[in-house]
């Protein structure tokens, strides 16, 4: 092994971790936005069946919920400078929203 290994006990830069987390939230919201737009395009091109329109409504609600959670988390990262920001139930909400969006999009595609 080389001598240039990283010491796991060395303190890291908390500012960089916050920036990585902020960028992660932005990537997630961008990905979900793309999925929502693709689902919208699928509904528009395949005809407006009532089930598809209802599914699209669920996608829109999930998208807004995810944007709200992401916005609050990014704001919490800018407020809390030292240590970890309190997670609360944000992780559970995001997991549920992403899973629900995946199911709705899967139903729309099939």
N, C-alpha and C positions, 0 to 999 in steps of 0.2 A: 504494500500500500504506500501511497505517496505521503509526503509530509504536509500537503496542502488541504487536508481534510477539515471540514467545518466542525467546530466545537458545538455540540447540541446544547450545552449549558450557557453559551454566550448569549447575552441579551441582543435581541434583534431590534430593528428600527420599527417602532409601533406605527409611525406614519406610513411606512410602506405597506404594512398589512392592511391598514385602513384603505389605502389607495387600491390595493388588489381587490379587496372586498367590494369597494365602490364600482370598480370596473366589472367585477363578476355580476353584480346586480344589473348593470347596464347591458351586459351581454345577454342575460336572461330575459330582460324586457324586450330587447331587440329580437331575440329568437321567438318569443311568444307573439310579438307583433307580426312577424313574418308568417307564422303558422295561422294567425287569425286572418291575415290578408289572403292567404292561400285558401282557407276555408270559405271566405267570402266569395272569392273567385269561383270556387267549385259550385257553390249554391247558385250564383248568378248564371253560370254557363249551363247548369243542368236543369234549370227551371226551379221555380219557387214552390216546392212542395211544402206543405205545412210543417212536417217533421223537420225538414232541412232549415226552414226559417226559425223554428223553435231552437234547434241546435245552434244556429248562428247567434241567436239571442243569448244562449248560455255561454258561447265562446266570448261574446262581447262583455257579458257580466264578469266572467273569469278574468278577462284581460284588464278590465278596469280595477278589479280587486287586486290583481297582481301589481299593477302600476301604483296603486295606493300603498300597498305594503312596501314595495321597493322604494318609493319616495320617502316614506317614513324611516326606513332603515338607512338610506343614504343621509338623510338629515340627522339621524342619531349618530352616524359616524362623524359628521362634522362637529357635532356638539360635544361628544365624548372624545377627548384627545388622548387620555391615558387609559390603559387597560382595555378590556373588552367591553363593547357596548352590550347592554342587556338584550338578550335575544327574545325573551318572552315567548309568545306563541307565533311569532313571525315565521319560523321555520315550518311549523305545522301547517299554517295557512298556505304558504307557498307550495308545499308538497301536495296538499289537497287540490289546490287550484291547477297545478301543472298536471296532476293525474286526471282530474276531471276534463281539462282541455284536451288531453290526449285521447280520452275515451270519446268525447264528442267529435273530435276530428276523425277518429277511426270510424265512427258510425257514418259520418258524412262522406267519407271516401268510399266506403263499401256500399 
